[in-house]
Amino acid sequence: MKMKDLALLYGMSVSELCERTGYTRQGLNRILRSDKVVYPERFRNALYQLLVVSNNIELKEVDTAHERSQERFQILDKLAGSKGVQWKPSQAPFDDSPEGILKRVGTYLVEEAEG
């Protein structure tokens, strides 16, 4: 893996990646190219730093996905409302068949006559 690819995974520049992990460019390049790490504890700490960044990215993505889902729901709700269709589970069933429409019209006429 190249350092630039790693930085992009975290939405960082290579400079930001180096700063966050506490390594120089040369140090990170050496680690990425070698089979072993000379100071495993230092590298472990760098990995923990990137894990924190990853978790923060995840939280933001989840929040953004939830907001987008809510926006989509509101659009569907407005669309259904503008067409006179009840569709949410908390609403009473709404029969859009021709028979159902005739029943509703008959019910409304009876309610108006009684009122």
Biotite code that builds the C-alpha atoms (Angstrom):
import biotite.structure as struc

atoms = struc.array([
    struc.Atom([0.000, 0.000, 0.000], chain_id="A", res_id=1, res_name="MET", atom_name="CA", element="C"),
    struc.Atom([1.190, 3.482, -0.799], chain_id="A", res_id=2, res_name="LYS", atom_name="CA", element="C"),
    struc.Atom([1.133, 6.294, 1.713], chain_id="A", res_id=3, res_name="MET", atom_name="CA", element="C"),
    struc.Atom([-1.111, 8.415, -0.538], chain_id="A", res_id=4, res_name="LYS", atom_name="CA", element="C"),
    struc.Atom([-3.667, 5.585, -0.735], chain_id="A", res_id=5, res_name="ASP", atom_name="CA", element="C"),
    struc.Atom([-3.650, 5.225, 3.037], chain_id="A", res_id=6, res_name="LEU", atom_name="CA", element="C"),
    struc.Atom([-4.106, 8.964, 3.501], chain_id="A", res_id=7, res_name="ALA", atom_name="CA", element="C"),
    struc.Atom([-7.030, 9.006, 1.065], chain_id="A", res_id=8, res_name="LEU", atom_name="CA", element="C"),
    struc.Atom([-8.807, 6.274, 3.018], chain_id="A", res_id=9, res_name="LEU", atom_name="CA", element="C"),
    struc.Atom([-8.938, 8.669, 5.944], chain_id="A", res_id=10, res_name="TYR", atom_name="CA", element="C"),
    struc.Atom([-9.707, 11.794, 3.940], chain_id="A", res_id=11, res_name="GLY", atom_name="CA", element="C"),
    struc.Atom([-6.294, 13.267, 4.726], chain_id="A", res_id=12, res_name="MET", atom_name="CA", element="C"),
    struc.Atom([-3.320, 14.545, 2.877], chain_id="A", res_id=13, res_name="SER", atom_name="CA", element="C"),
    struc.Atom([-0.034, 12.705, 3.309], chain_id="A", res_id=14, res_name="VAL", atom_name="CA", element="C"),
    struc.Atom([1.171, 15.557, 5.535], chain_id="A", res_id=15, res_name="SER", atom_name="CA", element="C"),
    struc.Atom([-1.901, 15.228, 7.773], chain_id="A", res_id=16, res_name="GLU", atom_name="CA", element="C"),
    struc.Atom([-1.411, 11.463, 7.940], chain_id="A", res_id=17, res_name="LEU", atom_name="CA", element="C"),
    struc.Atom([2.185, 11.925, 9.046], chain_id="A", res_id=18, res_name="CYS", atom_name="CA", element="C"),
    struc.Atom([1.182, 14.498, 11.644], chain_id="A", res_id=19, res_name="GLU", atom_name="CA", element="C"),
    struc.Atom([-1.626, 12.307, 13.004], chain_id="A", res_id=20, res_name="ARG", atom_name="CA", element="C"),
    struc.Atom([0.547, 9.197, 13.289], chain_id="A", res_id=21, res_name="THR", atom_name="CA", element="C"),
    struc.Atom([3.636, 10.997, 14.566], chain_id="A", res_id=22, res_name="GLY", atom_name="CA", element="C"),
    struc.Atom([5.846, 9.747, 11.742], chain_id="A", res_id=23, res_name="TYR", atom_name="CA", element="C"),
    struc.Atom([7.774, 11.583, 9.069], chain_id="A", res_id=24, res_name="THR", atom_name="CA", element="C"),
    struc.Atom([7.109, 10.804, 5.413], chain_id="A", res_id=25, res_name="ARG", atom_name="CA", element="C"),
    struc.Atom([10.324, 8.856, 5.304], chain_id="A", res_id=26, res_name="GLN", atom_name="CA", element="C"),
    struc.Atom([9.397, 6.918, 8.446], chain_id="A", res_id=27, res_name="GLY", atom_name="CA", element="C"),
    struc.Atom([5.951, 5.982, 7.175], chain_id="A", res_id=28, res_name="LEU", atom_name="CA", element="C"),
    struc.Atom([7.309, 5.036, 3.774], chain_id="A", res_id=29, res_name="ASN", atom_name="CA", element="C"),
    struc.Atom([9.887, 2.817, 5.448], chain_id="A", res_id=30, res_name="ARG", atom_name="CA", element="C"),
    struc.Atom([7.166, 1.071, 7.456], chain_id="A", res_id=31, res_name="ILE", atom_name="CA", element="C"),
    struc.Atom([4.915, 0.587, 4.435], chain_id="A", res_id=32, res_name="LEU", atom_name="CA", element="C"),
    struc.Atom([7.750, -0.901, 2.388], chain_id="A", res_id=33, res_name="ARG", atom_name="CA", element="C"),
    struc.Atom([9.234, -3.169, 5.043], chain_id="A", res_id=34, res_name="SER", atom_name="CA", element="C"),
    struc.Atom([8.090, -6.485, 6.438], chain_id="A", res_id=35, res_name="ASP", atom_name="CA", element="C"),
    struc.Atom([8.797, -5.617, 10.088], chain_id="A", res_id=36, res_name="LYS", atom_name="CA", element="C"),
    struc.Atom([8.377, -2.585, 12.294], chain_id="A", res_id=37, res_name="VAL", atom_name="CA", element="C"),
    struc.Atom([11.405, -1.539, 14.344], chain_id="A", res_id=38, res_name="VAL", atom_name="CA", element="C"),
    struc.Atom([9.363, 0.064, 17.157], chain_id="A", res_id=39, res_name="TYR", atom_name="CA", element="C"),
    struc.Atom([6.097, -1.900, 17.423], chain_id="A", res_id=40, res_name="PRO", atom_name="CA", element="C"),
    struc.Atom([4.751, 0.115, 20.379], chain_id="A", res_id=41, res_name="GLU", atom_name="CA", element="C"),
    struc.Atom([5.129, 3.400, 18.491], chain_id="A", res_id=42, res_name="ARG", atom_name="CA", element="C"),
    struc.Atom([3.495, 1.870, 15.428], chain_id="A", res_id=43, res_name="PHE", atom_name="CA", element="C"),
    struc.Atom([0.680, 0.448, 17.575], chain_id="A", res_id=44, res_name="ARG", atom_name="CA", element="C"),
    struc.Atom([0.006, 3.964, 18.900], chain_id="A", res_id=45, res_name="ASN", atom_name="CA", element="C"),
    struc.Atom([-0.096, 5.291, 15.336], chain_id="A", res_id=46, res_name="ALA", atom_name="CA", element="C"),
    struc.Atom([-2.621, 2.590, 14.432], chain_id="A", res_id=47, res_name="LEU", atom_name="CA", element="C"),
    struc.Atom([-4.771, 3.541, 17.428], chain_id="A", res_id=48, res_name="TYR", atom_name="CA", element="C"),
    struc.Atom([-4.705, 7.154, 16.256], chain_id="A", res_id=49, res_name="GLN", atom_name="CA", element="C"),
    struc.Atom([-5.961, 6.081, 12.838], chain_id="A", res_id=50, res_name="LEU", atom_name="CA", element="C"),
    struc.Atom([-8.605, 3.908, 14.477], chain_id="A", res_id=51, res_name="LEU", atom_name="CA", element="C"),
    struc.Atom([-9.946, 6.973, 16.301], chain_id="A", res_id=52, res_name="VAL", atom_name="CA", element="C"),
    struc.Atom([-10.069, 8.850, 12.993], chain_id="A", res_id=53, res_name="VAL", atom_name="CA", element="C"),
    struc.Atom([-11.840, 5.883, 11.382], chain_id="A", res_id=54, res_name="SER", atom_name="CA", element="C"),
    struc.Atom([-14.446, 5.756, 14.147], chain_id="A", res_id=55, res_name="ASN", atom_name="CA", element="C"),
    struc.Atom([-15.090, 9.488, 13.829], chain_id="A", res_id=56, res_name="ASN", atom_name="CA", element="C"),
    struc.Atom([-15.518, 9.118, 10.073], chain_id="A", res_id=57, res_name="ILE", atom_name="CA", element="C"),
    struc.Atom([-17.992, 6.299, 10.664], chain_id="A", res_id=58, res_name="GLU", atom_name="CA", element="C"),
    struc.Atom([-20.063, 8.387, 13.080], chain_id="A", res_id=59, res_name="LEU", atom_name="CA", element="C"),
    struc.Atom([-20.236, 11.262, 10.610], chain_id="A", res_id=60, res_name="LYS", atom_name="CA", element="C"),
    struc.Atom([-21.212, 8.917, 7.782], chain_id="A", res_id=61, res_name="GLU", atom_name="CA", element="C"),
    struc.Atom([-23.950, 7.322, 9.895], chain_id="A", res_id=62, res_name="VAL", atom_name="CA", element="C"),
    struc.Atom([-25.303, 10.737, 10.891], chain_id="A", res_id=63, res_name="ASP", atom_name="CA", element="C"),
    struc.Atom([-25.236, 11.890, 7.272], chain_id="A", res_id=64, res_name="THR", atom_name="CA", element="C"),
    struc.Atom([-26.961, 8.702, 6.103], chain_id="A", res_id=65, res_name="ALA", atom_name="CA", element="C"),
    struc.Atom([-29.650, 9.130, 8.767], chain_id="A", res_id=66, res_name="HIS", atom_name="CA", element="C"),
    struc.Atom([-30.247, 12.755, 7.770], chain_id="A", res_id=67, res_name="GLU", atom_name="CA", element="C"),
    struc.Atom([-30.525, 11.771, 4.103], chain_id="A", res_id=68, res_name="ARG", atom_name="CA", element="C"),
    struc.Atom([-32.962, 8.988, 5.013], chain_id="A", res_id=69, res_name="SER", atom_name="CA", element="C"),
    struc.Atom([-35.108, 11.473, 6.929], chain_id="A", res_id=70, res_name="GLN", atom_name="CA", element="C"),
    struc.Atom([-35.069, 13.879, 3.968], chain_id="A", res_id=71, res_name="GLU", atom_name="CA", element="C"),
    struc.Atom([-36.158, 11.082, 1.622], chain_id="A", res_id=72, res_name="ARG", atom_name="CA", element="C"),
    struc.Atom([-38.946, 10.089, 4.021], chain_id="A", res_id=73, res_name="PHE", atom_name="CA", element="C"),
    struc.Atom([-40.213, 13.671, 4.228], chain_id="A", res_id=74, res_name="GLN", atom_name="CA", element="C"),
    struc.Atom([-40.276, 13.924, 0.443], chain_id="A", res_id=75, res_name="ILE", atom_name="CA", element="C"),
    struc.Atom([-42.286, 10.691, 0.219], chain_id="A", res_id=76, res_name="LEU", atom_name="CA", element="C"),
    struc.Atom([-44.642, 11.922, 2.920], chain_id="A", res_id=77, res_name="ASP", atom_name="CA", element="C"),
    struc.Atom([-45.225, 15.223, 1.110], chain_id="A", res_id=78, res_name="LYS", atom_name="CA", element="C"),
    struc.Atom([-45.766, 13.387, -2.158], chain_id="A", res_id=79, res_name="LEU", atom_name="CA", element="C"),
    struc.Atom([-48.276, 11.017, -0.573], chain_id="A", res_id=80, res_name="ALA", atom_name="CA", element="C"),
    struc.Atom([-50.037, 13.883, 1.201], chain_id="A", res_id=81, res_name="GLY", atom_name="CA", element="C"),
    struc.Atom([-50.298, 15.928, -1.966], chain_id="A", res_id=82, res_name="SER", atom_name="CA", element="C"),
    struc.Atom([-51.992, 12.955, -3.657], chain_id="A", res_id=83, res_name="LYS", atom_name="CA", element="C"),
    struc.Atom([-54.316, 12.216, -0.736], chain_id="A", res_id=84, res_name="GLY", atom_name="CA", element="C"),
    struc.Atom([-52.720, 8.847, 0.005], chain_id="A", res_id=85, res_name="VAL", atom_name="CA", element="C"),
    struc.Atom([-52.265, 7.605, 3.544], chain_id="A", res_id=86, res_name="GLN", atom_name="CA", element="C"),
    struc.Atom([-49.265, 5.339, 3.583], chain_id="A", res_id=87, res_name="TRP", atom_name="CA", element="C"),
    struc.Atom([-47.525, 5.473, 6.933], chain_id="A", res_id=88, res_name="LYS", atom_name="CA", element="C"),
    struc.Atom([-47.938, 2.495, 9.280], chain_id="A", res_id=89, res_name="PRO", atom_name="CA", element="C"),
    struc.Atom([-49.359, 4.756, 12.012], chain_id="A", res_id=90, res_name="SER", atom_name="CA", element="C"),
    struc.Atom([-52.221, 5.829, 9.751], chain_id="A", res_id=91, res_name="GLN", atom_name="CA", element="C"),
    struc.Atom([-55.426, 3.902, 9.198], chain_id="A", res_id=92, res_name="ALA", atom_name="CA", element="C"),
    struc.Atom([-55.423, 1.669, 6.144], chain_id="A", res_id=93, res_name="PRO", atom_name="CA", element="C"),
    struc.Atom([-56.424, 3.539, 3.055], chain_id="A", res_id=94, res_name="PHE", atom_name="CA", element="C"),
    struc.Atom([-58.108, 1.648, 0.224], chain_id="A", res_id=95, res_name="ASP", atom_name="CA", element="C"),
    struc.Atom([-57.280, 3.222, -3.148], chain_id="A", res_id=96, res_name="ASP", atom_name="CA", element="C"),
    struc.Atom([-59.263, 0.697, -5.154], chain_id="A", res_id=97, res_name="SER", atom_name="CA", element="C"),
    struc.Atom([-62.337, 1.986, -7.049], chain_id="A", res_id=98, res_name="PRO", atom_name="CA", element="C"),
    struc.Atom([-64.541, 0.239, -4.484], chain_id="A", res_id=99, res_name="GLU", atom_name="CA", element="C"),
    struc.Atom([-62.648, 1.842, -1.615], chain_id="A", res_id=100, res_name="GLY", atom_name="CA", element="C"),
    struc.Atom([-62.989, 5.280, -3.159], chain_id="A", res_id=101, res_name="ILE", atom_name="CA", element="C"),
    struc.Atom([-66.746, 4.782, -3.572], chain_id="A", res_id=102, res_name="LEU", atom_name="CA", element="C"),
    struc.Atom([-67.012, 3.668, 0.065], chain_id="A", res_id=103, res_name="LYS", atom_name="CA", element="C"),
    struc.Atom([-65.184, 6.794, 1.220], chain_id="A", res_id=104, res_name="ARG", atom_name="CA", element="C"),
    struc.Atom([-67.374, 9.038, -0.877], chain_id="A", res_id=105, res_name="VAL", atom_name="CA", element="C"),
    struc.Atom([-70.473, 7.319, 0.547], chain_id="A", res_id=106, res_name="GLY", atom_name="CA", element="C"),
    struc.Atom([-69.129, 7.714, 4.095], chain_id="A", res_id=107, res_name="THR", atom_name="CA", element="C"),
    struc.Atom([-68.404, 11.404, 3.567], chain_id="A", res_id=108, res_name="TYR", atom_name="CA", element="C"),
    struc.Atom([-71.885, 11.968, 2.167], chain_id="A", res_id=109, res_name="LEU", atom_name="CA", element="C"),
    struc.Atom([-73.467, 10.218, 5.180], chain_id="A", res_id=110, res_name="VAL", atom_name="CA", element="C"),
    struc.Atom([-71.322, 12.298, 7.590], chain_id="A", res_id=111, res_name="GLU", atom_name="CA", element="C"),
    struc.Atom([-72.329, 15.535, 5.847], chain_id="A", res_id=112, res_name="GLU", atom_name="CA", element="C"),
    struc.Atom([-76.014, 14.563, 5.913], chain_id="A", res_id=113, res_name="ALA", atom_name="CA", element="C"),
    struc.Atom([-75.823, 13.786, 9.638], chain_id="A", res_id=114, res_name="GLU", atom_name="CA", element="C"),
    struc.Atom([-73.900, 16.999, 10.384], chain_id="A", res_id=115, res_name="GLY", atom_name="CA", element="C"),
])
